[in-house]
Amino acid sequence: MDTHASSAHELALLADAILARIPRDPDRPHYIEQWFARKLRIARARDRENARRLQRETDLSAPLWRTEVKRFLERADLTRIQAMVVRAFLCGLSWAEIGRRTGRTKQSAQQHFRAALRKLQRAARTDPYAGLAEVYRAEVRRKGRYA
């Protein structure tokens, strides 16, 4: 055995010896602790909130949101390849799949996406109607005094 393998083996034996001395309940793994239970509750609450948010976003304002995204895409003045990459990414394809579809590498697809994202952010900042769908959603969700 070489020195690297022997030192790794010695470390494994040392770790096993230390763990053997620590009293542990085999029915309760080490990761079920109070802080972990709290983190789990927070994560589950966040997941429920995200699920509710997704349900809300599939409401009547979806056409407004699609119109807003379409307007951003038009105003951004994307190149043909940038538009293809953005559409493929929004459809949920991986970078490797996007690269194959566009005849480029996945790194090239990512670079085109980043360039398109910068253009889209600029278009969103300068669009006078940006956020219209969110305003509509907020107004629809708002409850009046007599509701």
Order of alpha helices (4+ residues) and beta strands (2+ residues): alpha-alpha-alpha-alpha-alpha-alpha-alpha
